[in-house]
Amino acid sequence: MTILNVHCPYCSHKQAVEHAGDYSPAYAMCPDCGERFILEPVAGGVMVYRDGEAPCCSDPDCREIELAASGQD
Ligand SMILES: [Zn+2]
């Protein structure tokens, strides 16, 4: 478990979010505006996306669907 410091993509509120510590994208909930967003650790920092605006490979839900689909081939 690691702590990432990110800015909310909706309201820019700075916050510390717990993360598994790998490079997997994860959802976070902004304590200031209550919106859900996606954070993804990258080399040298962390990306944030508004919910629904992340590319599929950076969207936890989309990744799950893709991985499930590829497993059926
Ligand atoms: Zn916010």
N, CA, C, O and the ligand as a Tripos MOL2 file, in Angstrom:
@<TRIPOS>MOLECULE
protein
  293   291    74     0     0
PROTEIN
NO_CHARGES

@<TRIPOS>ATOM
      1 N           0.8530   -1.2010    0.0000 N.3       1 MET1
      2 CA          0.0000    0.0000    0.0000 C.3       1 MET1
      3 C           0.8840    1.2460    0.0000 C.2       1 MET1
      4 O           1.8590    1.3420    0.7460 O.2       1 MET1
      5 N           0.5170    2.1880   -0.8540 N.am      2 THR2
      6 CA          1.2620    3.4310   -0.9230 C.3       2 THR2
      7 C           0.2790    4.5930   -0.9350 C.2       2 THR2
      8 O          -0.9080    4.4120   -1.2050 O.2       2 THR2
      9 N           0.7770    5.7710   -0.6430 N.am      3 ILE3
     10 CA         -0.0760    6.9630   -0.6360 C.3       3 ILE3
     11 C           0.3210    7.8620   -1.8060 C.2       3 ILE3
     12 O           1.4890    8.2210   -1.9530 O.2       3 ILE3
     13 N          -0.6490    8.2180   -2.6250 N.am      4 LEU4
     14 CA         -0.4020    9.0990   -3.7600 C.3       4 LEU4
     15 C          -1.0580   10.4410   -3.4970 C.2       4 LEU4
     16 O          -2.1920   10.5050   -3.0230 O.2       4 LEU4
     17 N          -0.3440   11.5050   -3.8040 N.am      5 ASN5
     18 CA         -0.9170   12.8350   -3.6970 C.3       5 ASN5
     19 C          -1.4040   13.2650   -5.0730 C.2       5 ASN5
     20 O          -0.6140   13.3910   -6.0090 O.2       5 ASN5
     21 N          -2.6920   13.4870   -5.1880 N.am      6 VAL6
     22 CA         -3.2830   13.8360   -6.4790 C.3       6 VAL6
     23 C          -4.1900   15.0520   -6.3380 C.2       6 VAL6
     24 O          -4.6160   15.4180   -5.2420 O.2       6 VAL6
     25 N          -4.4710   15.6650   -7.4860 N.am      7 HIS7
     26 CA         -5.4380   16.7600   -7.5330 C.3       7 HIS7
     27 C          -6.7010   16.2530   -8.2160 C.2       7 HIS7
     28 O          -6.6350   15.6510   -9.2870 O.2       7 HIS7
     29 N          -7.8360   16.4950   -7.6020 N.am      8 CYS8
     30 CA         -9.1140   16.1000   -8.1870 C.3       8 CYS8
     31 C          -9.2750   16.7320   -9.5670 C.2       8 CYS8
     32 O          -9.0640   17.9350   -9.7210 O.2       8 CYS8
     33 N          -9.6510   15.9250  -10.5870 N.am      9 PRO9
     34 CA         -9.8310   16.4930  -11.9270 C.3       9 PRO9
     35 C         -11.0870   17.3470  -12.0500 C.2       9 PRO9
     36 O         -11.2710   18.0210  -13.0640 O.2       9 PRO9
     37 N         -11.9390   17.3330  -11.0610 N.am     10 TYR10
     38 CA        -13.1640   18.1430  -11.0940 C.3      10 TYR10
     39 C         -12.9710   19.4880  -10.4060 C.2      10 TYR10
     40 O         -13.3060   20.5350  -10.9590 O.2      10 TYR10
     41 N         -12.4220   19.4470   -9.1800 N.am     11 CYS11
     42 CA        -12.3590   20.6720   -8.3920 C.3      11 CYS11
     43 C         -10.9300   21.0570   -8.0060 C.2      11 CYS11
     44 O         -10.7220   22.0740   -7.3460 O.2      11 CYS11
     45 N          -9.9350   20.2450   -8.4170 N.am     12 SER12
     46 CA         -8.5200   20.5090   -8.1410 C.3      12 SER12
     47 C          -8.1460   20.3870   -6.6790 C.2      12 SER12
     48 O          -7.0510   20.7920   -6.2870 O.2      12 SER12
     49 N          -9.0310   19.8390   -5.8690 N.am     13 HIS13
     50 CA         -8.7140   19.6430   -4.4560 C.3      13 HIS13
     51 C          -7.5610   18.6440   -4.3240 C.2      13 HIS13
     52 O          -7.6030   17.5500   -4.8870 O.2      13 HIS13
     53 N          -6.5390   19.0400   -3.5750 N.am     14 LYS14
     54 CA         -5.4000   18.1470   -3.3700 C.3      14 LYS14
     55 C          -5.7190   17.1560   -2.2670 C.2      14 LYS14
     56 O          -6.2410   17.5230   -1.2150 O.2      14 LYS14
     57 N          -5.3980   15.8960   -2.5220 N.am     15 GLN15
     58 CA         -5.7200   14.8810   -1.5420 C.3      15 GLN15
     59 C          -4.7370   13.7160   -1.6210 C.2      15 GLN15
     60 O          -4.0920   13.5000   -2.6460 O.2      15 GLN15
     61 N          -4.6340   12.9750   -0.5270 N.am     16 ALA16
     62 CA         -3.7960   11.7800   -0.4810 C.3      16 ALA16
     63 C          -4.7110   10.5760   -0.6190 C.2      16 ALA16
     64 O          -5.6920   10.4350    0.1120 O.2      16 ALA16
     65 N          -4.3740    9.7040   -1.5740 N.am     17 VAL17
     66 CA         -5.2040    8.5320   -1.8490 C.3      17 VAL17
     67 C          -4.3700    7.2760   -1.6590 C.2      17 VAL17
     68 O          -3.2320    7.1960   -2.1210 O.2      17 VAL17
     69 N          -4.9410    6.3120   -0.9860 N.am     18 GLU18
     70 CA         -4.2520    5.0320   -0.8340 C.3      18 GLU18
     71 C          -4.3170    4.2510   -2.1400 C.2      18 GLU18
     72 O          -5.3410    4.2430   -2.8230 O.2      18 GLU18
     73 N          -3.2020    3.5910   -2.4800 N.am     19 HIS19
     74 CA         -3.1510    2.8080   -3.7090 C.3      19 HIS19
     75 C          -2.3690    1.5330   -3.4450 C.2      19 HIS19
     76 O          -1.5460    1.4670   -2.5320 O.2      19 HIS19
     77 N          -2.6410    0.5260   -4.2570 N.am     20 ALA20
     78 CA         -2.0180   -0.7850   -4.0510 C.3      20 ALA20
     79 C          -0.4970   -0.7280   -4.1820 C.2      20 ALA20
     80 O           0.2010   -1.5810   -3.6350 O.2      20 ALA20
     81 N           0.0220    0.2650   -4.8980 N.am     21 GLY21
     82 CA          1.4620    0.3990   -5.0190 C.3      21 GLY21
     83 C           2.0130   -0.1070   -6.3380 C.2      21 GLY21
     84 O           3.2200   -0.0430   -6.5690 O.2      21 GLY21
     85 N           1.1390   -0.6130   -7.2130 N.am     22 ASP22
     86 CA          1.5970   -1.0340   -8.5370 C.3      22 ASP22
     87 C           1.1860    0.0370   -9.5630 C.2      22 ASP22
     88 O           0.8950    1.1730   -9.1900 O.2      22 ASP22
     89 N           1.1630   -0.3270  -10.8400 N.am     23 TYR23
     90 CA          0.7910    0.6430  -11.8710 C.3      23 TYR23
     91 C          -0.6400    0.4510  -12.3630 C.2      23 TYR23
     92 O          -0.9900    0.8790  -13.4630 O.2      23 TYR23
     93 N          -1.4520   -0.1860  -11.5520 N.am     24 SER24
     94 CA         -2.8310   -0.3890  -11.9680 C.3      24 SER24
     95 C          -3.6650    0.8600  -11.6920 C.2      24 SER24
     96 O          -3.4780    1.5150  -10.6670 O.2      24 SER24
     97 N          -4.5860    1.1950  -12.6020 N.am     25 PRO25
     98 CA         -5.4800    2.3200  -12.3480 C.3      25 PRO25
     99 C          -6.4690    1.9620  -11.2460 C.2      25 PRO25
    100 O          -6.7930    0.7920  -11.0420 O.2      25 PRO25
    101 N          -6.9410    2.9750  -10.5450 N.am     26 ALA26
    102 CA         -7.8800    2.7340   -9.4510 C.3      26 ALA26
    103 C          -8.8430    3.9070   -9.3490 C.2      26 ALA26
    104 O          -8.5350    5.0210   -9.7730 O.2      26 ALA26
    105 N          -9.9990    3.6420   -8.7880 N.am     27 TYR27
    106 CA        -10.9580    4.7120   -8.5480 C.3      27 TYR27
    107 C         -10.6700    5.3770   -7.2110 C.2      27 TYR27
    108 O         -10.1760    4.7490   -6.2750 O.2      27 TYR27
    109 N         -10.9890    6.6580   -7.1460 N.am     28 ALA28
    110 CA        -10.8920    7.3890   -5.8910 C.3      28 ALA28
    111 C         -12.1060    8.3090   -5.7960 C.2      28 ALA28
    112 O         -12.6910    8.6950   -6.8070 O.2      28 ALA28
    113 N         -12.4690    8.6480   -4.5720 N.am     29 MET29
    114 CA        -13.5940    9.5420   -4.3490 C.3      29 MET29
    115 C         -13.0730   10.8250   -3.7220 C.2      29 MET29
    116 O         -12.4280   10.8020   -2.6740 O.2      29 MET29
    117 N         -13.3600   11.9440   -4.3780 N.am     30 CYS30
    118 CA        -12.8880   13.2230   -3.8520 C.3      30 CYS30
    119 C         -13.6790   13.5840   -2.6020 C.2      30 CYS30
    120 O         -14.9090   13.6160   -2.6400 O.2      30 CYS30
    121 N         -12.9920   13.8570   -1.4890 N.am     31 PRO31
    122 CA        -13.7120   14.2010   -0.2600 C.3      31 PRO31
    123 C         -14.2900   15.6090   -0.3010 C.2      31 PRO31
    124 O         -15.1280   15.9620    0.5280 O.2      31 PRO31
    125 N         -13.8500   16.4070   -1.2560 N.am     32 ASP32
    126 CA        -14.2780   17.8020   -1.3210 C.3      32 ASP32
    127 C         -15.5440   17.9680   -2.1410 C.2      32 ASP32
    128 O         -16.5010   18.5980   -1.6910 O.2      32 ASP32
    129 N         -15.5540   17.3950   -3.3650 N.am     33 CYS33
    130 CA        -16.7280   17.5590   -4.2280 C.3      33 CYS33
    131 C         -17.5420   16.2800   -4.3510 C.2      33 CYS33
    132 O         -18.6450   16.2980   -4.8970 O.2      33 CYS33
    133 N         -17.0050   15.1580   -3.8430 N.am     34 GLY34
    134 CA        -17.7600   13.9090   -3.8380 C.3      34 GLY34
    135 C         -17.7930   13.1880   -5.1670 C.2      34 GLY34
    136 O         -18.5170   12.2030   -5.3140 O.2      34 GLY34
    137 N         -17.0180   13.6610   -6.1530 N.am     35 GLU35
    138 CA        -17.0030   13.0170   -7.4620 C.3      35 GLU35
    139 C         -16.0150   11.8530   -7.4810 C.2      35 GLU35
    140 O         -14.9890   11.8830   -6.8000 O.2      35 GLU35
    141 N         -16.3370   10.8310   -8.2680 N.am     36 ARG36
    142 CA        -15.4220    9.7070   -8.4360 C.3      36 ARG36
    143 C         -14.5130    9.9660   -9.6260 C.2      36 ARG36
    144 O         -14.9660   10.4250  -10.6740 O.2      36 ARG36
    145 N         -13.2540    9.6760   -9.4650 N.am     37 PHE37
    146 CA        -12.3260    9.8350  -10.5720 C.3      37 PHE37
    147 C         -11.3560    8.6690  -10.5870 C.2      37 PHE37
    148 O         -11.3420    7.8420   -9.6760 O.2      37 PHE37
    149 N         -10.5440    8.6160  -11.6350 N.am     38 ILE38
    150 CA         -9.5930    7.5240  -11.8150 C.3      38 ILE38
    151 C          -8.1880    8.0650  -11.6500 C.2      38 ILE38
    152 O          -7.8640    9.1260  -12.1840 O.2      38 ILE38
    153 N          -7.3640    7.3630  -10.9280 N.am     39 LEU39
    154 CA         -5.9550    7.7200  -10.8420 C.3      39 LEU39
    155 C          -5.1350    6.5390  -11.3300 C.2      39 LEU39
    156 O          -5.4770    5.3800  -11.0980 O.2      39 LEU39
    157 N          -4.0490    6.8620  -12.0090 N.am     40 GLU40
    158 CA         -3.1880    5.8110  -12.5460 C.3      40 GLU40
    159 C          -1.7330    6.2010  -12.3550 C.2      40 GLU40
    160 O          -1.2780    7.1780  -12.9510 O.2      40 GLU40
    161 N          -0.9910    5.4610  -11.5380 N.am     41 PRO41
    162 CA          0.4370    5.7490  -11.3730 C.3      41 PRO41
    163 C           1.1690    5.5360  -12.7010 C.2      41 PRO41
    164 O           0.9510    4.5420  -13.3930 O.2      41 PRO41
    165 N           2.0300    6.4780  -13.0360 N.am     42 VAL42
    166 CA          2.8690    6.3570  -14.2290 C.3      42 VAL42
    167 C           4.2950    6.6580  -13.8120 C.2      42 VAL42
    168 O           4.5360    7.1230  -12.6980 O.2      42 VAL42
    169 N           5.2340    6.3970  -14.6980 N.am     43 ALA43
    170 CA          6.6230    6.7050  -14.3910 C.3      43 ALA43
    171 C           6.7500    8.1980  -14.1060 C.2      43 ALA43
    172 O           6.4430    9.0270  -14.9630 O.2      43 ALA43
    173 N           7.1960    8.5340  -12.9170 N.am     44 GLY44
    174 CA          7.4320    9.9290  -12.5890 C.3      44 GLY44
    175 C           6.2440   10.6840  -12.0480 C.2      44 GLY44
    176 O           6.3290   11.8950  -11.8470 O.2      44 GLY44
    177 N           5.1350   10.0050  -11.8060 N.am     45 GLY45
    178 CA          3.9950   10.7260  -11.2540 C.3      45 GLY45
    179 C           2.7240    9.9130  -11.2740 C.2      45 GLY45
    180 O           2.7560    8.6830  -11.2470 O.2      45 GLY45
    181 N           1.6140   10.6050  -11.3200 N.am     46 VAL46
    182 CA          0.3330    9.9130  -11.3450 C.3      46 VAL46
    183 C          -0.6220   10.6950  -12.2370 C.2      46 VAL46
    184 O          -0.7050   11.9190  -12.1430 O.2      46 VAL46
    185 N          -1.3410    9.9870  -13.1010 N.am     47 MET47
    186 CA         -2.3410   10.6080  -13.9540 C.3      47 MET47
    187 C          -3.6920   10.5530  -13.2570 C.2      47 MET47
    188 O          -3.9780    9.6100  -12.5190 O.2      47 MET47
    189 N          -4.5280   11.5680  -13.4920 N.am     48 VAL48
    190 CA         -5.9070   11.5070  -13.0210 C.3      48 VAL48
    191 C          -6.8370   11.7410  -14.2090 C.2      48 VAL48
    192 O          -6.5340   12.5220  -15.1100 O.2      48 VAL48
    193 N          -7.9500   11.0640  -14.1910 N.am     49 TYR49
    194 CA         -8.9570   11.2010  -15.2470 C.3      49 TYR49
    195 C         -10.3250   11.3550  -14.5910 C.2      49 TYR49
    196 O         -10.5820   10.8140  -13.5160 O.2      49 TYR49
    197 N         -11.1980   12.1100  -15.2660 N.am     50 ARG50
    198 CA        -12.5860   12.1200  -14.8080 C.3      50 ARG50
    199 C         -13.2060   10.7640  -15.1310 C.2      50 ARG50
    200 O         -12.8310   10.1100  -16.1050 O.2      50 ARG50
    201 N         -14.1520   10.3580  -14.3060 N.am     51 ASP51
    202 CA        -14.8250    9.0880  -14.5250 C.3      51 ASP51
    203 C         -15.4300    9.0730  -15.9290 C.2      51 ASP51
    204 O         -16.1860    9.9730  -16.2950 O.2      51 ASP51
    205 N         -15.0930    8.0490  -16.7080 N.am     52 GLY52
    206 CA        -15.6230    7.9220  -18.0560 C.3      52 GLY52
    207 C         -14.7530    8.5460  -19.1250 C.2      52 GLY52
    208 O         -15.0040    8.3470  -20.3140 O.2      52 GLY52
    209 N         -13.7260    9.3040  -18.7300 N.am     53 GLU53
    210 CA        -12.8840    9.9750  -19.7180 C.3      53 GLU53
    211 C         -11.5190    9.3120  -19.8740 C.2      53 GLU53
    212 O         -10.7300    9.7140  -20.7290 O.2      53 GLU53
    213 N         -11.2380    8.3180  -19.0710 N.am     54 ALA54
    214 CA         -9.9460    7.6410  -19.1730 C.3      54 ALA54
    215 C          -9.9310    6.7190  -20.3860 C.2      54 ALA54
    216 O         -10.9630    6.1430  -20.7320 O.2      54 ALA54
    217 N          -8.7860    6.5700  -21.0360 N.am     55 PRO55
    218 CA         -8.6850    5.5490  -22.0790 C.3      55 PRO55
    219 C          -8.9450    4.1780  -21.4590 C.2      55 PRO55
    220 O          -8.7260    3.9850  -20.2630 O.2      55 PRO55
    221 N          -9.4060    3.2360  -22.2620 N.am     56 CYS56
    222 CA         -9.8390    1.9430  -21.7220 C.3      56 CYS56
    223 C          -8.7630    1.2770  -20.8730 C.2      56 CYS56
    224 O          -9.0630    0.6800  -19.8390 O.2      56 CYS56
    225 N          -7.4980    1.3820  -21.3130 N.am     57 CYS57
    226 CA         -6.4190    0.7150  -20.5880 C.3      57 CYS57
    227 C          -6.1700    1.3640  -19.2290 C.2      57 CYS57
    228 O          -5.4800    0.7890  -18.3880 O.2      57 CYS57
    229 N          -6.7300    2.5660  -19.0060 N.am     58 SER58
    230 CA         -6.5560    3.2580  -17.7340 C.3      58 SER58
    231 C          -7.8450    3.2870  -16.9180 C.2      58 SER58
    232 O          -7.9230    3.9640  -15.8930 O.2      58 SER58
    233 N          -8.8430    2.5570  -17.3720 N.am     59 ASP59
    234 CA        -10.1350    2.5350  -16.6890 C.3      59 ASP59
    235 C         -10.3160    1.1810  -16.0120 C.2      59 ASP59
    236 O         -10.3800    0.1570  -16.6930 O.2      59 ASP59
    237 N         -10.4000    1.1590  -14.6880 N.am     60 PRO60
    238 CA        -10.4930   -0.1360  -13.9840 C.3      60 PRO60
    239 C         -11.6370   -1.0110  -14.4890 C.2      60 PRO60
    240 O         -11.4480   -2.2130  -14.6760 O.2      60 PRO60
    241 N         -12.7980   -0.4440  -14.7090 N.am     61 ASP61
    242 CA        -13.9340   -1.2410  -15.1650 C.3      61 ASP61
    243 C         -13.7020   -1.7650  -16.5720 C.2      61 ASP61
    244 O         -13.9830   -2.9280  -16.8650 O.2      61 ASP61
    245 N         -13.1850   -0.8990  -17.4470 N.am     62 CYS62
    246 CA        -12.9710   -1.2820  -18.8380 C.3      62 CYS62
    247 C         -11.9000   -2.3620  -18.9180 C.2      62 CYS62
    248 O         -12.0160   -3.3040  -19.7030 O.2      62 CYS62
    249 N         -10.8690   -2.2250  -18.1110 N.am     63 ARG63
    250 CA         -9.8080   -3.2370  -18.1020 C.3      63 ARG63
    251 C         -10.3650   -4.5960  -17.7050 C.2      63 ARG63
    252 O         -10.0110   -5.6150  -18.2990 O.2      63 ARG63
    253 N         -11.2330   -4.6130  -16.7040 N.am     64 GLU64
    254 CA        -11.8100   -5.8730  -16.2610 C.3      64 GLU64
    255 C         -12.5760   -6.5300  -17.3950 C.2      64 GLU64
    256 O         -12.4780   -7.7400  -17.5990 O.2      64 GLU64
    257 N         -13.3360   -5.7380  -18.1310 N.am     65 ILE65
    258 CA        -14.1150   -6.2750  -19.2530 C.3      65 ILE65
    259 C         -13.1730   -6.8050  -20.3170 C.2      65 ILE65
    260 O         -13.3850   -7.8940  -20.8510 O.2      65 ILE65
    261 N         -12.1190   -6.0310  -20.6340 N.am     66 GLU66
    262 CA        -11.1750   -6.4660  -21.6580 C.3      66 GLU66
    263 C         -10.4500   -7.7510  -21.2590 C.2      66 GLU66
    264 O         -10.2820   -8.6600  -22.0710 O.2      66 GLU66
    265 N         -10.0300   -7.8090  -20.0080 N.am     67 LEU67
    266 CA         -9.3150   -8.9930  -19.5390 C.3      67 LEU67
    267 C         -10.2330  -10.2050  -19.5560 C.2      67 LEU67
    268 O          -9.8200  -11.3010  -19.9360 O.2      67 LEU67
    269 N         -11.4760  -10.0070  -19.1460 N.am     68 ALA68
    270 CA        -12.4370  -11.1100  -19.1560 C.3      68 ALA68
    271 C         -12.6820  -11.5790  -20.5790 C.2      68 ALA68
    272 O         -12.7710  -12.7780  -20.8420 O.2      68 ALA68
    273 N         -12.7920  -10.6210  -21.4970 N.am     69 ALA69
    274 CA        -13.0690  -10.9660  -22.8910 C.3      69 ALA69
    275 C         -11.8930  -11.7110  -23.5040 C.2      69 ALA69
    276 O         -12.0780  -12.6960  -24.2190 O.2      69 ALA69
    277 N         -10.6800  -11.2360  -23.2210 N.am     70 SER70
    278 CA         -9.5100  -11.8690  -23.8280 C.3      70 SER70
    279 C          -9.3160  -13.2750  -23.2630 C.2      70 SER70
    280 O          -8.7490  -14.1400  -23.9320 O.2      70 SER70
    281 N          -9.7850  -13.5060  -22.0350 N.am     71 GLY71
    282 CA         -9.6460  -14.8130  -21.4440 C.3      71 GLY71
    283 C         -10.5320  -15.8590  -22.0840 C.2      71 GLY71
    284 O         -10.3280  -17.0580  -21.8940 O.2      71 GLY71
    285 N         -11.5100  -15.4100  -22.8390 N.am     72 GLN72
    286 CA        -12.4460  -16.3470  -23.4670 C.3      72 GLN72
    287 C         -12.0040  -16.7660  -24.8580 C.2      72 GLN72
    288 O         -12.6450  -17.6160  -25.4760 O.2      72 GLN72
    289 N         -10.9450  -16.1990  -25.3530 N.am     73 ASP73
    290 CA        -10.4780  -16.5460  -26.7120 C.3      73 ASP73
    291 C          -9.9410  -17.9620  -26.7460 C.2      73 ASP73
    292 O          -9.5040  -18.4310  -27.7960 O.2      73 ASP73
    293 ZN        -13.1220   17.2060   -6.2090 Zn       74 ZN74
@<TRIPOS>BOND
     1     1     2 1
     2     2     3 1
     3     3     4 2
     4     3     5 am
     5     5     6 1
     6     6     7 1
     7     7     8 2
     8     7     9 am
     9     9    10 1
    10    10    11 1
    11    11    12 2
    12    11    13 am
    13    13    14 1
    14    14    15 1
    15    15    16 2
    16    15    17 am
    17    17    18 1
    18    18    19 1
    19    19    20 2
    20    19    21 am
    21    21    22 1
    22    22    23 1
    23    23    24 2
    24    23    25 am
    25    25    26 1
    26    26    27 1
    27    27    28 2
    28    27    29 am
    29    29    30 1
    30    30    31 1
    31    31    32 2
    32    31    33 am
    33    33    34 1
    34    34    35 1
    35    35    36 2
    36    35    37 am
    37    37    38 1
    38    38    39 1
    39    39    40 2
    40    39    41 am
    41    41    42 1
    42    42    43 1
    43    43    44 2
    44    43    45 am
    45    45    46 1
    46    46    47 1
    47    47    48 2
    48    47    49 am
    49    49    50 1
    50    50    51 1
    51    51    52 2
    52    51    53 am
    53    53    54 1
    54    54    55 1
    55    55    56 2
    56    55    57 am
    57    57    58 1
    58    58    59 1
    59    59    60 2
    60    59    61 am
    61    61    62 1
    62    62    63 1
    63    63    64 2
    64    63    65 am
    65    65    66 1
    66    66    67 1
    67    67    68 2
    68    67    69 am
    69    69    70 1
    70    70    71 1
    71    71    72 2
    72    71    73 am
    73    73    74 1
    74    74    75 1
    75    75    76 2
    76    75    77 am
    77    77    78 1
    78    78    79 1
    79    79    80 2
    80    79    81 am
    81    81    82 1
    82    82    83 1
    83    83    84 2
    84    83    85 am
    85    85    86 1
    86    86    87 1
    87    87    88 2
    88    87    89 am
    89    89    90 1
    90    90    91 1
    91    91    92 2
    92    91    93 am
    93    93    94 1
    94    94    95 1
    95    95    96 2
    96    95    97 am
    97    97    98 1
    98    98    99 1
    99    99   100 2
   100    99   101 am
   101   101   102 1
   102   102   103 1
   103   103   104 2
   104   103   105 am
   105   105   106 1
   106   106   107 1
   107   107   108 2
   108   107   109 am
   109   109   110 1
   110   110   111 1
   111   111   112 2
   112   111   113 am
   113   113   114 1
   114   114   115 1
   115   115   116 2
   116   115   117 am
   117   117   118 1
   118   118   119 1
   119   119   120 2
   120   119   121 am
   121   121   122 1
   122   122   123 1
   123   123   124 2
   124   123   125 am
   125   125   126 1
   126   126   127 1
   127   127   128 2
   128   127   129 am
   129   129   130 1
   130   130   131 1
   131   131   132 2
   132   131   133 am
   133   133   134 1
   134   134   135 1
   135   135   136 2
   136   135   137 am
   137   137   138 1
   138   138   139 1
   139   139   140 2
   140   139   141 am
   141   141   142 1
   142   142   143 1
   143   143   144 2
   144   143   145 am
   145   145   146 1
   146   146   147 1
   147   147   148 2
   148   147   149 am
   149   149   150 1
   150   150   151 1
   151   151   152 2
   152   151   153 am
   153   153   154 1
   154   154   155 1
   155   155   156 2
   156   155   157 am
   157   157   158 1
   158   158   159 1
   159   159   160 2
   160   159   161 am
   161   161   162 1
   162   162   163 1
   163   163   164 2
   164   163   165 am
   165   165   166 1
   166   166   167 1
   167   167   168 2
   168   167   169 am
   169   169   170 1
   170   170   171 1
   171   171   172 2
   172   171   173 am
   173   173   174 1
   174   174   175 1
   175   175   176 2
   176   175   177 am
   177   177   178 1
   178   178   179 1
   179   179   180 2
   180   179   181 am
   181   181   182 1
   182   182   183 1
   183   183   184 2
   184   183   185 am
   185   185   186 1
   186   186   187 1
   187   187   188 2
   188   187   189 am
   189   189   190 1
   190   190   191 1
   191   191   192 2
   192   191   193 am
   193   193   194 1
   194   194   195 1
   195   195   196 2
   196   195   197 am
   197   197   198 1
   198   198   199 1
   199   199   200 2
   200   199   201 am
   201   201   202 1
   202   202   203 1
   203   203   204 2
   204   203   205 am
   205   205   206 1
   206   206   207 1
   207   207   208 2
   208   207   209 am
   209   209   210 1
   210   210   211 1
   211   211   212 2
   212   211   213 am
   213   213   214 1
   214   214   215 1
   215   215   216 2
   216   215   217 am
   217   217   218 1
   218   218   219 1
   219   219   220 2
   220   219   221 am
   221   221   222 1
   222   222   223 1
   223   223   224 2
   224   223   225 am
   225   225   226 1
   226   226   227 1
   227   227   228 2
   228   227   229 am
   229   229   230 1
   230   230   231 1
   231   231   232 2
   232   231   233 am
   233   233   234 1
   234   234   235 1
   235   235   236 2
   236   235   237 am
   237   237   238 1
   238   238   239 1
   239   239   240 2
   240   239   241 am
   241   241   242 1
   242   242   243 1
   243   243   244 2
   244   243   245 am
   245   245   246 1
   246   246   247 1
   247   247   248 2
   248   247   249 am
   249   249   250 1
   250   250   251 1
   251   251   252 2
   252   251   253 am
   253   253   254 1
   254   254   255 1
   255   255   256 2
   256   255   257 am
   257   257   258 1
   258   258   259 1
   259   259   260 2
   260   259   261 am
   261   261   262 1
   262   262   263 1
   263   263   264 2
   264   263   265 am
   265   265   266 1
   266   266   267 1
   267   267   268 2
   268   267   269 am
   269   269   270 1
   270   270   271 1
   271   271   272 2
   272   271   273 am
   273   273   274 1
   274   274   275 1
   275   275   276 2
   276   275   277 am
   277   277   278 1
   278   278   279 1
   279   279   280 2
   280   279   281 am
   281   281   282 1
   282   282   283 1
   283   283   284 2
   284   283   285 am
   285   285   286 1
   286   286   287 1
   287   287   288 2
   288   287   289 am
   289   289   290 1
   290   290   291 1
   291   291   292 2
@<TRIPOS>SUBSTRUCTURE
     1 MET1         2 RESIDUE 1 A MET
     2 THR2         6 RESIDUE 1 A THR
     3 ILE3        10 RESIDUE 1 A ILE
     4 LEU4        14 RESIDUE 1 A LEU
     5 ASN5        18 RESIDUE 1 A ASN
     6 VAL6        22 RESIDUE 1 A VAL
     7 HIS7        26 RESIDUE 1 A HIS
     8 CYS8        30 RESIDUE 1 A CYS
     9 PRO9        34 RESIDUE 1 A PRO
    10 TYR10       38 RESIDUE 1 A TYR
    11 CYS11       42 RESIDUE 1 A CYS
    12 SER12       46 RESIDUE 1 A SER
    13 HIS13       50 RESIDUE 1 A HIS
    14 LYS14       54 RESIDUE 1 A LYS
    15 GLN15       58 RESIDUE 1 A GLN
    16 ALA16       62 RESIDUE 1 A ALA
    17 VAL17       66 RESIDUE 1 A VAL
    18 GLU18       70 RESIDUE 1 A GLU
    19 HIS19       74 RESIDUE 1 A HIS
    20 ALA20       78 RESIDUE 1 A ALA
    21 GLY21       82 RESIDUE 1 A GLY
    22 ASP22       86 RESIDUE 1 A ASP
    23 TYR23       90 RESIDUE 1 A TYR
    24 SER24       94 RESIDUE 1 A SER
    25 PRO25       98 RESIDUE 1 A PRO
    26 ALA26      102 RESIDUE 1 A ALA
    27 TYR27      106 RESIDUE 1 A TYR
    28 ALA28      110 RESIDUE 1 A ALA
    29 MET29      114 RESIDUE 1 A MET
    30 CYS30      118 RESIDUE 1 A CYS
    31 PRO31      122 RESIDUE 1 A PRO
    32 ASP32      126 RESIDUE 1 A ASP
    33 CYS33      130 RESIDUE 1 A CYS
    34 GLY34      134 RESIDUE 1 A GLY
    35 GLU35      138 RESIDUE 1 A GLU
    36 ARG36      142 RESIDUE 1 A ARG
    37 PHE37      146 RESIDUE 1 A PHE
    38 ILE38      150 RESIDUE 1 A ILE
    39 LEU39      154 RESIDUE 1 A LEU
    40 GLU40      158 RESIDUE 1 A GLU
    41 PRO41      162 RESIDUE 1 A PRO
    42 VAL42      166 RESIDUE 1 A VAL
    43 ALA43      170 RESIDUE 1 A ALA
    44 GLY44      174 RESIDUE 1 A GLY
    45 GLY45      178 RESIDUE 1 A GLY
    46 VAL46      182 RESIDUE 1 A VAL
    47 MET47      186 RESIDUE 1 A MET
    48 VAL48      190 RESIDUE 1 A VAL
    49 TYR49      194 RESIDUE 1 A TYR
    50 ARG50      198 RESIDUE 1 A ARG
    51 ASP51      202 RESIDUE 1 A ASP
    52 GLY52      206 RESIDUE 1 A GLY
    53 GLU53      210 RESIDUE 1 A GLU
    54 ALA54      214 RESIDUE 1 A ALA
    55 PRO55      218 RESIDUE 1 A PRO
    56 CYS56      222 RESIDUE 1 A CYS
    57 CYS57      226 RESIDUE 1 A CYS
    58 SER58      230 RESIDUE 1 A SER
    59 ASP59      234 RESIDUE 1 A ASP
    60 PRO60      238 RESIDUE 1 A PRO
    61 ASP61      242 RESIDUE 1 A ASP
    62 CYS62      246 RESIDUE 1 A CYS
    63 ARG63      250 RESIDUE 1 A ARG
    64 GLU64      254 RESIDUE 1 A GLU
    65 ILE65      258 RESIDUE 1 A ILE
    66 GLU66      262 RESIDUE 1 A GLU
    67 LEU67      266 RESIDUE 1 A LEU
    68 ALA68      270 RESIDUE 1 A ALA
    69 ALA69      274 RESIDUE 1 A ALA
    70 SER70      278 RESIDUE 1 A SER
    71 GLY71      282 RESIDUE 1 A GLY
    72 GLN72      286 RESIDUE 1 A GLN
    73 ASP73      290 RESIDUE 1 A ASP
    74 ZN74       293 GROUP 0 **** ****
